Amino acid sequence: MLRVGLTGGIGSGKSEVSKRLVALGAELIDADLIAREVVRPGTPGLAAIVAEFGEGILLPDGTLDRPALGSIVFADDERRAALNAITHPLIARRSAELLEAAAPGAVVVFDMPLLVEKGLAGLQDVVVVVDVPVEVQVERLMERRGMTEADARARIAAQASREQRRAVATHVIDNSGSLEELDKRVDALWAELTARAASA
């Protein structure tokens, strides 16, 4: 089994890369999906978040109001740390269960936005960083997610810098071009990953 950590800043196109890797045959462990799973209504995760942040972060149907919670934690490092202290252990536990279930010779891609921030690069055999200039991130977040420029820059600033991510990367995928160019780069990466998994 080859453990591949995949990360990139918000708006970098990391999801496109993980989608392509799955289409090529990778097994995916998606931290964002797990993060949603562990705070569904009725979970201990959601109960702990409500206890910490109050009922105001719930929608009328009892699900988590992610934008409301985001506006609190992205503006305040201490509040973000409080949220992470609740969710990160739950995400780690579920990720470990999924890893255990993976096929022996699989290329397992851990899609982790906070791989660098949480110091998890050393746990991976390979670290792939999807990289774009900050201005491209801002542009994409404004266009595709309807964020204001200030919101986009705050989200970017709350994450590791490009330099910090690139410092732990074994592979850097430039995604400032077209989808076609990105696919070619990911295909070349996949050939390298499968060769490495086969020889492990």
Secondary structure, 3 states (H helix, E strand, C coil): CEEEEEEECCCCCHHHHHHHHHHHCCEEEEHHHHHHHCCCCCCHHHHHHHHHHCHHHECCCCCECHHHHHHHHCCCHHHHHHHHHHHHHHHHHHHHHHHHHCCCCCEEEEECCCCCCCCCHHHCCEEEEEECCHHHHHHHHHHHHCCCHHHHHHHHHCCCCHHHHHHHCCEEEECCCCHHHHHHHHHHHHHHHHHHHHHC
